[in-house]
Amino acid sequence: MDSSLPPVSPSAGPPPLYVPPRGPTSRPRPNRGWTIAALILGVLLILSVLGHLLGALTGFGTPSRQSGPRLQESLVEDNSAADKIALIPVEGVIAGGAVGGGYDLVSHIKEQLKSAQEDDRVRAVILKVNSPGGEVLASDDIAREIQKFQKNSGKPVVACMSSLAASGGYYVSAPCRWIVANELTITGSIGVIMHGYNYRGLMNKVGLAPMVFKSGRFKDMLSGEKDLDQMSPQEKEDFAEEQRMIQKMVGETFDRFKSVVATGREEANRQNKSNTDSTGQTLSAKWADYADGRILSGKEAHSLGLVDELGNLETAVARAKKLAEIDDADLIEYQPVFDLSHFLRFFGKSEPAKIQLDLGFEPPKLRAGHLYFLSPTFVH
């Protein structure tokens, strides 16, 4: 045994494995901006929910007078004037359903008129109409609100018709102190329509037969399930009576339309006589002959006295100044104030799946059994 070799320790193991040193690790920094924004939104949502719950339980903070959206004034044209003219739009199909902010169109216009009445600097209102008409009740409610506004405030309302102001669009214009239309405006269409379908023929083709239990002869008078080709003598008599009743209702509503036109134009003429610069047009003796549902151009309507003046928005503004007897005015609009509660309505709201056919335009959604002041061009 060689004594020159170093002694081997029995406890010594294999040499340790070499592990290379790790470099500095880089972790992605969290986006603190999004975190802070999410926290703020969460706090606002919680506060809004608690506020609405408290208001519902105590009634605190809920103005009893407000039936429409909260509004804020928006400057449209600054003329550095002390007086103001409010622009109120009436656009699209006039209906009682909810519009922006969850309020119906009638309440929205009513609240704008209320704001214009309470502001002493607002000296006149221009109703910007671009509508084919719509539901009878909604149109009549708006017309009544305009009448009430002019009577209570003494401020004139000038209707400014855009490309379309037919049927209900003209109905809401009729009570105005002055009506301006372009020569090419489509207006008129004075009349009433109730629209529906009889789909019993289609049901017969697919082997579907209705089972009807009713309390009276006319309880299903607007049903589209009736087999018009297989009626008994009694059913034919009842159907003829139904048609007479519906036509009578349509006729009564039509009489109301003509009354609103005649009364509105006569009242405007009476008030405008005191202003030598704004005497306006008088209804033609034959205007009722044209109240058969036909559409009219702005030029034709002017010749019949249904319109006071031909022009555009600039013309309407100039006329509003003369009627209000002011030299100049700022033009304003009323915009709904964003309410966080409206945003909350999207949560927990589910909609059924829909298949939509894109026709390039959105036709009005007519409801069965409803009367409409609507131009027949837009019924189909």
C-alpha positions as CSV (number, residue, x, y, z in Angstrom):
1,M,0.0,0.0,0.0
2,D,1.4,3.3,-1.1
3,S,1.7,5.6,2.0
4,S,2.1,8.7,-0.2
5,L,-1.6,8.8,-1.3
6,P,-3.9,10.9,0.9
7,P,-6.2,8.9,3.0
8,V,-9.8,8.6,1.7
9,S,-12.5,9.6,4.1
10,P,-15.2,7.1,4.3
11,S,-17.9,9.8,4.7
12,A,-17.0,11.8,1.5
13,G,-19.6,11.6,-1.3
14,P,-19.5,12.6,-4.9
15,P,-18.8,16.2,-5.7
16,P,-21.8,18.6,-5.8
17,L,-23.4,19.3,-9.1
18,Y,-22.7,22.8,-10.6
19,V,-25.8,25.0,-10.8
20,P,-25.3,28.2,-12.8
21,P,-26.4,31.4,-11.0
22,R,-29.8,32.8,-11.9
23,G,-30.1,36.2,-13.4
24,P,-32.5,38.8,-12.0
25,T,-36.1,37.8,-12.6
26,S,-38.5,40.3,-14.2
27,R,-42.1,40.1,-13.2
28,P,-44.8,42.0,-15.1
29,R,-46.0,45.0,-13.2
30,P,-49.7,45.1,-12.6
31,N,-51.6,47.9,-14.3
32,R,-52.5,50.0,-11.4
33,G,-54.6,52.4,-13.5
34,W,-57.1,49.7,-14.4
35,T,-57.2,48.5,-10.8
36,I,-57.9,51.9,-9.4
37,A,-60.6,52.5,-12.1
38,A,-62.3,49.1,-11.2
39,L,-62.2,50.0,-7.5
40,I,-63.8,53.4,-8.1
41,L,-66.5,51.9,-10.4
42,G,-67.2,49.3,-7.8
43,V,-67.6,51.9,-5.1
44,L,-69.9,54.0,-7.3
45,L,-72.0,51.0,-8.1
46,I,-72.4,50.1,-4.4
47,L,-73.2,53.7,-3.5
48,S,-75.8,54.0,-6.3
49,V,-77.5,50.7,-5.2
50,L,-77.6,51.8,-1.6
51,G,-78.9,55.2,-2.6
52,H,-81.7,53.8,-4.6
53,L,-82.6,51.3,-1.9
54,L,-82.7,54.1,0.6
55,G,-84.8,56.3,-1.7
56,A,-87.2,53.5,-2.3
57,L,-87.6,52.8,1.4
58,T,-87.8,56.4,2.6
59,G,-88.8,58.4,-0.5
60,F,-85.8,60.7,0.3
61,G,-84.1,62.4,-2.6
62,T,-86.8,61.5,-5.2
63,P,-88.5,64.7,-6.6
64,S,-92.2,64.1,-6.8
65,R,-92.7,66.5,-9.6
66,Q,-90.3,64.8,-12.0
67,S,-92.0,62.4,-14.4
68,G,-89.3,62.5,-17.1
69,P,-85.5,62.5,-17.3
70,R,-83.3,65.0,-15.5
71,L,-82.1,67.5,-18.1
72,Q,-79.2,69.8,-18.5
73,E,-79.0,72.7,-20.9
74,S,-76.7,72.4,-23.9
75,L,-75.6,75.4,-26.0
76,V,-76.2,74.9,-29.7
77,E,-75.5,78.4,-31.0
78,D,-73.9,81.2,-28.9
79,N,-74.9,84.6,-30.0
80,S,-73.9,86.3,-26.7
81,A,-77.6,87.2,-26.2
82,A,-79.5,87.6,-23.0
83,D,-82.5,85.7,-24.3
84,K,-82.7,82.0,-25.4
85,I,-84.7,79.9,-27.8
86,A,-85.1,76.2,-26.9
87,L,-85.0,73.5,-29.6
88,I,-87.0,70.4,-28.9
89,P,-86.8,67.5,-31.4
90,V,-89.6,65.2,-32.3
91,E,-87.9,62.5,-34.4
92,G,-88.9,59.0,-35.6
93,V,-92.1,57.1,-34.9
94,I,-94.1,58.7,-32.1
95,A,-94.8,56.0,-29.5
96,G,-95.5,55.6,-25.9
97,G,-92.5,53.2,-25.4
98,A,-89.3,54.1,-23.6
99,V,-86.6,56.1,-25.4
100,G,-83.2,57.2,-24.2
101,G,-82.7,56.9,-20.4
102,G,-85.8,54.7,-20.0
103,Y,-88.4,57.4,-20.3
104,D,-91.2,57.5,-22.9
105,L,-91.2,60.2,-25.6
106,V,-94.2,62.1,-24.1
107,S,-92.5,62.5,-20.7
108,H,-89.3,63.5,-22.4
109,I,-90.9,66.3,-24.3
110,K,-93.1,67.3,-21.3
111,E,-90.0,67.7,-19.2
112,Q,-88.3,69.8,-21.8
113,L,-91.3,72.1,-22.1
114,K,-91.3,72.4,-18.3
115,S,-87.7,73.5,-18.3
116,A,-88.4,76.0,-21.0
117,Q,-91.3,77.4,-19.1
118,E,-89.4,77.7,-15.8
119,D,-86.5,79.6,-17.4
120,D,-87.4,83.3,-17.8
121,R,-84.6,83.7,-20.4
122,V,-86.2,81.2,-22.7
123,R,-88.5,83.3,-24.8
124,A,-89.7,80.8,-27.4
125,V,-89.5,77.1,-28.4
126,I,-88.9,75.6,-31.8
127,L,-90.3,72.1,-32.3
128,K,-88.1,70.3,-34.8
129,V,-90.3,67.7,-36.4
130,N,-89.0,64.8,-38.5
131,S,-91.5,62.1,-38.0
132,P,-93.9,59.9,-40.1
133,G,-96.3,60.0,-37.2
134,G,-97.1,57.2,-34.7
135,E,-99.5,56.2,-32.0
136,V,-102.7,58.2,-31.6
137,L,-102.5,58.6,-27.8
138,A,-98.9,59.6,-27.7
139,S,-99.4,62.1,-30.5
140,D,-102.4,63.6,-28.7
141,D,-100.6,63.8,-25.4
142,I,-97.7,65.8,-27.1
143,A,-100.2,68.1,-28.8
144,R,-102.0,68.8,-25.5
145,E,-98.6,69.5,-23.8
146,I,-97.8,72.1,-26.4
147,Q,-101.2,73.7,-26.0
148,K,-100.8,73.8,-22.2
149,F,-97.3,75.2,-22.5
150,Q,-98.3,78.1,-24.8
151,K,-101.3,78.9,-22.6
152,N,-99.5,78.9,-19.3
153,S,-96.2,80.4,-20.3
154,G,-97.3,82.8,-23.0
155,K,-94.2,81.7,-25.0
156,P,-94.7,80.8,-28.7
157,V,-93.9,77.4,-30.1
158,V,-92.8,77.4,-33.8
159,A,-92.9,74.0,-35.6
160,C,-90.0,73.5,-38.0
161,M,-90.8,70.6,-40.3
162,S,-87.8,68.8,-41.7
163,S,-87.9,66.2,-44.5
164,L,-90.9,64.4,-43.0
165,A,-93.8,65.6,-40.8
166,A,-96.7,63.5,-41.9
167,S,-99.8,62.3,-40.0
168,G,-98.9,62.3,-36.3
169,G,-95.9,64.5,-37.2
170,Y,-98.4,67.1,-38.5
171,Y,-100.8,66.4,-35.6
172,V,-98.2,67.6,-33.0
173,S,-97.4,70.6,-35.2
174,A,-101.0,71.8,-35.5
175,P,-101.3,73.5,-32.1
176,C,-98.1,75.5,-32.6
177,R,-98.3,79.3,-33.0
178,W,-96.4,79.1,-36.3
179,I,-95.5,76.3,-38.8
180,V,-92.5,76.4,-41.1
181,A,-91.9,73.7,-43.8
182,N,-89.5,73.3,-46.7
183,E,-91.1,73.2,-50.1
184,L,-90.1,69.6,-50.4
185,T,-91.2,68.5,-46.9
186,I,-93.5,65.5,-47.0
187,T,-96.4,66.4,-44.8
188,G,-100.2,66.0,-44.7
189,S,-101.4,62.3,-44.5
190,I,-104.2,63.5,-42.2
191,G,-106.0,60.3,-41.3
192,V,-106.1,57.3,-39.0
193,I,-105.2,53.7,-39.6
194,M,-105.5,50.4,-37.8
195,H,-103.4,47.6,-39.3
196,G,-103.5,43.8,-38.9
197,Y,-103.3,40.5,-40.6
198,N,-105.6,37.5,-41.1
199,Y,-103.3,34.4,-41.0
200,R,-105.9,31.7,-40.8
201,G,-105.1,30.5,-44.4
202,L,-101.5,29.9,-43.3
203,M,-102.7,28.0,-40.2
204,N,-104.9,25.8,-42.4
205,K,-102.0,24.9,-44.6
206,V,-99.9,23.6,-41.7
207,G,-102.8,21.9,-40.0
208,L,-103.2,24.3,-37.1
209,A,-106.7,25.1,-35.8
210,P,-107.4,27.5,-32.9
211,M,-109.5,26.7,-29.9
212,V,-111.3,29.8,-28.8
213,F,-113.3,30.3,-25.6
214,K,-114.9,33.7,-25.2
215,S,-117.3,35.5,-22.9
216,G,-119.1,37.5,-25.6
217,R,-119.7,37.6,-29.3
218,F,-117.2,40.3,-30.0
219,K,-114.4,39.3,-27.6
220,D,-112.2,38.1,-30.4
221,M,-113.1,40.9,-32.8
222,L,-109.5,41.8,-33.7
223,S,-108.3,38.2,-33.9
224,G,-106.4,37.1,-37.1
225,E,-107.4,33.5,-36.6
226,K,-110.9,33.7,-38.1
227,D,-111.7,31.5,-41.1
228,L,-113.3,34.1,-43.4
229,D,-114.1,31.5,-46.0
230,Q,-115.9,29.0,-43.7
231,M,-118.1,31.4,-41.6
232,S,-121.6,30.4,-40.6
233,P,-124.4,33.0,-41.2
234,Q,-124.2,34.1,-37.6
235,E,-120.5,34.5,-37.8
236,K,-120.7,36.6,-41.0
237,E,-123.3,38.9,-39.3
238,D,-121.0,39.3,-36.3
239,F,-118.0,40.0,-38.5
240,A,-119.9,42.7,-40.4
241,E,-120.9,44.3,-37.1
242,E,-117.3,44.1,-35.9
243,Q,-116.1,46.0,-39.0
244,R,-118.8,48.7,-38.4
245,M,-117.7,49.1,-34.8
246,I,-114.0,49.4,-35.7
247,Q,-114.7,51.8,-38.5
248,K,-116.8,53.9,-36.1
249,M,-113.9,54.1,-33.7
250,V,-111.5,55.1,-36.6
251,G,-114.0,57.7,-37.7
252,E,-114.2,59.3,-34.2
253,T,-110.4,59.4,-34.0
254,F,-110.3,61.0,-37.4
255,D,-112.8,63.7,-36.3
256,R,-110.5,64.4,-33.4
257,F,-107.6,64.9,-35.8
258,K,-109.5,67.3,-38.0
259,S,-110.6,69.2,-34.9
260,V,-107.1,69.6,-33.6
261,V,-106.0,70.9,-37.0
262,A,-108.9,73.4,-37.3
263,T,-108.7,74.6,-33.7
264,G,-104.9,74.9,-33.7
265,R,-104.8,76.9,-37.0
266,E,-107.6,79.2,-35.9
267,E,-106.1,79.9,-32.5
268,A,-102.7,80.7,-34.2
269,N,-104.4,83.1,-36.6
270,R,-106.2,84.8,-33.7
271,Q,-102.9,85.3,-31.8
272,N,-100.9,86.3,-34.8
273,K,-103.3,89.1,-35.8
274,S,-101.7,91.3,-33.0
275,N,-98.3,91.0,-34.8
276,T,-98.3,92.8,-38.1
277,D,-95.1,91.0,-39.2
278,S,-96.5,87.5,-38.5
279,T,-100.1,87.2,-39.7
280,G,-99.6,83.7,-41.0
281,Q,-101.7,81.6,-43.4
282,T,-105.4,81.0,-43.0
283,L,-106.9,77.5,-43.6
284,S,-108.3,77.1,-47.1
285,A,-112.0,76.4,-47.3
286,K,-111.3,73.2,-49.1
287,W,-108.5,71.9,-46.8
288,A,-110.7,69.1,-45.5
289,D,-111.0,67.7,-49.0
290,Y,-107.3,66.9,-48.8
291,A,-107.6,65.3,-45.3
292,D,-108.1,61.9,-46.9
293,G,-104.7,60.4,-46.0
294,R,-102.8,61.8,-49.0
295,I,-99.4,63.1,-48.5
296,L,-98.6,66.7,-49.4
297,S,-95.5,68.7,-50.2
298,G,-94.6,71.6,-48.1
299,K,-95.6,73.9,-50.9
300,E,-99.0,72.3,-51.3
301,A,-99.6,72.4,-47.5
302,H,-98.7,76.1,-47.6
303,S,-101.2,76.9,-50.3
304,L,-103.9,75.1,-48.2
305,G,-103.1,77.1,-45.1
306,L,-101.7,74.0,-43.2
307,V,-98.3,75.7,-43.1
308,D,-97.6,79.4,-42.4
309,E,-94.2,79.8,-44.1
310,L,-91.8,78.1,-46.4
311,G,-88.2,77.8,-45.2
312,N,-85.8,76.0,-42.9
313,L,-84.5,76.1,-39.3
314,E,-83.0,79.5,-39.9
315,T,-86.4,80.8,-41.1
316,A,-88.0,79.3,-37.9
317,V,-85.5,81.0,-35.7
318,A,-86.1,84.3,-37.3
319,R,-89.9,83.9,-37.0
320,A,-89.5,82.8,-33.3
321,K,-87.7,86.1,-32.6
322,K,-90.4,88.1,-34.2
323,L,-93.2,86.3,-32.3
324,A,-91.3,86.7,-29.0
325,E,-90.4,90.3,-29.9
326,I,-86.7,89.9,-29.2
327,D,-83.7,91.0,-31.3
328,D,-81.4,88.0,-30.8
329,A,-81.2,84.8,-28.8
330,D,-78.9,81.9,-28.0
331,L,-80.1,78.5,-29.3
332,I,-80.1,75.8,-26.7
333,E,-81.2,72.1,-26.3
334,Y,-82.0,70.0,-23.3
335,Q,-80.0,66.8,-22.9
336,P,-80.7,64.0,-20.4
337,V,-78.3,63.9,-17.5
338,F,-76.4,60.6,-17.2
339,D,-77.7,58.6,-14.3
340,L,-75.7,55.6,-13.0
341,S,-79.0,53.9,-12.3
342,H,-79.6,53.7,-16.1
343,F,-76.3,51.9,-16.4
344,L,-77.3,49.4,-13.7
345,R,-80.4,48.4,-15.7
346,F,-78.1,46.5,-18.1
347,F,-77.0,44.1,-15.3
348,G,-79.3,41.1,-14.8
349,K,-81.2,41.9,-18.0
350,S,-81.6,39.1,-20.4
351,E,-83.1,39.4,-23.9
352,P,-84.5,36.5,-25.9
353,A,-82.5,35.5,-29.0
354,K,-83.7,37.4,-32.1
355,I,-83.1,36.8,-35.8
356,Q,-83.2,40.2,-37.6
357,L,-83.4,40.7,-41.3
358,D,-81.4,43.7,-42.4
359,L,-83.6,45.6,-44.9
360,G,-81.4,48.7,-44.9
361,F,-83.9,50.6,-42.7
362,E,-85.8,49.9,-39.5
363,P,-89.6,49.8,-40.1
364,P,-91.9,51.0,-37.4
365,K,-93.0,48.3,-35.0
366,L,-96.8,48.6,-35.2
367,R,-98.8,46.8,-32.5
368,A,-102.0,45.0,-33.2
369,G,-105.2,46.7,-32.0
370,H,-103.6,50.2,-31.8
371,L,-104.8,53.2,-33.7
372,Y,-102.1,55.2,-35.5
373,F,-101.6,58.6,-37.0
374,L,-99.1,57.2,-39.4
375,S,-98.3,57.8,-43.1
376,P,-99.4,54.7,-45.1
377,T,-96.0,54.7,-46.8
378,F,-94.5,53.4,-43.5
379,V,-97.1,50.9,-42.5
380,H,-95.8,47.9,-44.5
